[in-house]
Structure formats: structure tokens, C-alpha cells
Amino acid sequence: MLSKSQVKYIQSLGHKKFRDEEAVFIAEGPKIVKELITEIPALIKNIYAVKDWIQDNQNSINKTEYTVIEEADLERISQLTAPNKVLAVVNKISGNDIDTKGKITLALDTIQDPGNMGTIIRTADWFSIDNIICSDDTVDAYNPKVVQASMGSLSRVNVHYVNITEALLHIDLPVFGAMLDGENIYKTQFGTEGLIVMGNEGNGLRPGVEQLINKAVTIPRLGKAESLNVGIATALFCAEISRNKLGSQ
């Protein structure tokens, strides 16, 4: 049984302030935790899991500290509506220097929804995009809902938080912006390196960021929807960039 102090500590990690202070985050569910054990085992601080999960995964966690808990304890510490067998407390991934040369990098301006953020991280992983540059006011990549939506991809994609206008000013690469009045994405040549800037769910790119775009790019609208979800729009950009790349090989 977990002590009150343990429960309070783990519950506190649902808040960015405490995640930042402790430099840790929480991940939940068999698939995500197993992915993190495979990719970044040295960063896992502790695993809290029900007995049958521990028994089923004994070989993979033999060097990781773990605590066997009851379902009732899992419910107390979980951030999920329906807790699922295991929760891990993980040390934050140390960010590498932003390496943009010779590759495509995503840049996010004020993305707010955790589900969108997690989807974008997972999409970047699928299309082998190593780095995501985020404005300081973009949702925290270690928010439990983002971690959940990223499905383990957070261990393979470097997420950087910066003053995005300053970053765009100093990165000497083509800057493409997702906008409503740009060039048709299916006629755009993205090349092999550059930044793809995606804007806020409701307001798009901020004026200061928009001014730094070299080429505005649009996903043509054939129907009547007012806009596309930013996670879906990012996936379409990544798919088109991948098609360009594969077609040139």
C-alpha cells in the first residue's frame, strides 16, 4: 500500500510546476510504459503496477525499481479516467542541441490542446522527424495527456521550448508556414531541409511569426469545413514532405 506522501507526490506530477521542480513526468498504461522501458530504461525512476503486470514483465524490468500496488492505489495516483495496470515516474529527457541542418523540423506556435500536441509528436516519430521546436506558451510535452496521446514517441522525438520568433530569426533555413492563403501544398517543393511552422488551433500563426515565413503553404479545401485540426494538418504536411522525398530517390 502506498503511503499518503507517495500518493501526494505522484498526484502532484499532474501539474507542470511540480514536474519542472522534480524534472520528472508520469506515463501510464502497458503500451506506453513498455515503450519507455525499451527506449529509455535508465530514465525510469520507479514503476507502480499491479501484481499481474509485474509478473508478465519481470524480465524487462529486472533492473528497474518497481512497487507492486493494488488497483485501489493505482486509482488514487492515476491521471486517467480508467487506470490501466501500470504507472511510471520517469526522469525528463535531456534535450539535445537543436540540429536542423539537412532535415525537416516542425515548429509549433502556441499549440494549446494536449491531444493535438501528443498527436503531432507521434506523427513526427512516424515520419522520422527528429526535432520539434515549440513556442514557450505551447502546451507542455510532459503533460500527462500529451504523454498519453504520444504513445511512447516522446522517447524518440526531441521537443524544444524556445522564443520562437528569435529561433526563426537565427535559423538559416527555408521557413514554410501553414496558412489559409498560401501556395497549394501539392505543388510545393519542400526540399530536404527547412522549418514547417504550424499555428494555434483557433488563431493560426501570430503576426510576429507570420512575418518570418518565407513561403505560405495551404492544404486546398474542397468541402465546406472552416478549418482543419492542427494535428491532422501537421500529418498532411509530413506526408507530403515524405512523398516529395521518396519521389526524388
Helices and strands as residue ranges (DSSP letters): H 4-12, H 16-22, E 24-28, H 30-39, G 41-43, E 44-49, H 51-56, E 66-68, H 71-77, E 86-91, E 104-108, H 114-126, E 131-135, H 144-150, G 153-155, E 158-162, H 164-170, E 175-184, G 185-187, E 194-198, H 207-210, E 215-218, H 230-247
